[in-house]
Amino acid sequence: MQLEPHASLIIQSYNNKKQGTRYPYIHTAGDAVDLKGNWKIEFLEGGPELPSSATLITPSLWTELKDEKVNNFSGVAKYTIEFDRPAAAKNYLLDLGEVHETAEVLLNGKKMATLIGPSYTTTIAASDFKQKNKLEIIVANLMANRISYMDKNNIPWKIFYNTNMPARKPENAKNGIFNASHWSPLPSGLSGSVTLTPLK
């Protein structure tokens, strides 16, 4: 078996021989190749406001964009790139690198995987590639940035019937109640290279 750091598997043993496919052990057949070109980022849903779309040279955190709205935004954004068919191989390992926080992968309109970490990789068959390809990575971040925005602007969001939502950490308390107005924006989106590695 192969396990990524922090990954786990449930293994079941039997007293008799079982038929089926073998464990999908990964053997590389070449070096990882960066998907280079113009990356487009488009904000799909979330709030408090949708930031403007942008074109990037490499996948970057949306919290690093110049649009001031990105630091307050919690929601979903789509990274898109078009590229030519990679060198011939049976399968490919797509590695999204660093992701904050979850990602859905589509290739040429077909869903490949939903990735929640800690490793953001998936195997793609050669048959799923065309001569010209469109990769879409739909990333959702945490709610923390929007919560901080709401607390900074005194927008009520702690609507509970049986608790006043006390803070677990003293630094997150204001008047005895949880408050995130002092939080810095958490990293959101993709960061670093997205690569394809040919597999045997």
FENDA-V794201 format. One record per backbone hydrogen bond with DSSP energy under -0.5 kcal/mol. CO is the residue of the C=O (numbers start at 1). NH is the residue of the N-H. E is the energy in kcal/mol with one decimal. If there is no record, write none. Layout:
co: {CO,CO}
nh: {NH,NH}
e: {E,E}
This chain:
co: {4,9,23,25,27,31,33,34,37,38,39,40,41,42,42,45,47,49,54,56,57,59,60,61,62,67,68,69,69,70,74,75,76,76,77,78,79,80,81,83,90,91,92,92,93,93,94,94,95,98,100,102,103,104,105,105,106,107,110,113,115,119,119,120,122,124,125,126,131,133,134,135,136,136,137,137,138,139,140,143,144,145,146,147,148,149,150,151,154,157,158,165,169,170,172,174,177,180,188,188,189,191,194,195,196,197,198,198,199,199}
nh: {7,11,25,27,200,198,196,36,39,40,56,80,54,44,78,76,74,51,41,39,37,192,190,64,65,70,71,72,73,73,47,141,44,45,139,42,137,40,135,133,126,199,94,124,95,197,96,122,195,191,189,140,115,138,112,113,136,110,107,105,103,117,121,96,94,92,128,129,85,83,108,81,106,138,79,139,104,77,102,147,148,149,150,151,152,153,155,154,156,159,160,178,172,173,179,177,174,183,62,63,100,98,35,95,33,93,29,30,90,91}
e: {-2.3,-0.6,-2.4,-0.5,-2.8,-0.5,-2.1,-1.1,-0.7,-0.5,-4.1,-2.5,-2.1,-0.5,-3.3,-3.0,-2.3,-0.6,-2.9,-2.9,-0.7,-1.5,-0.6,-1.7,-1.4,-1.5,-0.8,-0.9,-0.7,-0.6,-1.9,-1.7,-2.2,-1.3,-2.9,-2.3,-2.9,-2.7,-2.8,-3.0,-2.0,-2.9,-0.7,-3.1,-0.6,-1.9,-0.5,-1.9,-2.3,-2.0,-2.9,-1.8,-3.7,-2.8,-3.3,-1.2,-3.0,-2.0,-2.7,-3.1,-2.6,-0.6,-0.6,-2.8,-3.1,-2.4,-1.6,-1.7,-1.8,-2.0,-3.0,-2.0,-2.8,-0.5,-2.9,-0.7,-2.0,-2.6,-1.9,-2.3,-2.5,-1.8,-2.6,-2.4,-2.4,-1.6,-3.3,-1.1,-0.6,-1.8,-0.9,-2.5,-1.7,-1.7,-2.9,-1.6,-2.7,-1.8,-1.9,-0.9,-2.3,-1.4,-2.7,-2.6,-2.5,-2.7,-3.0,-0.6,-1.0,-1.0}
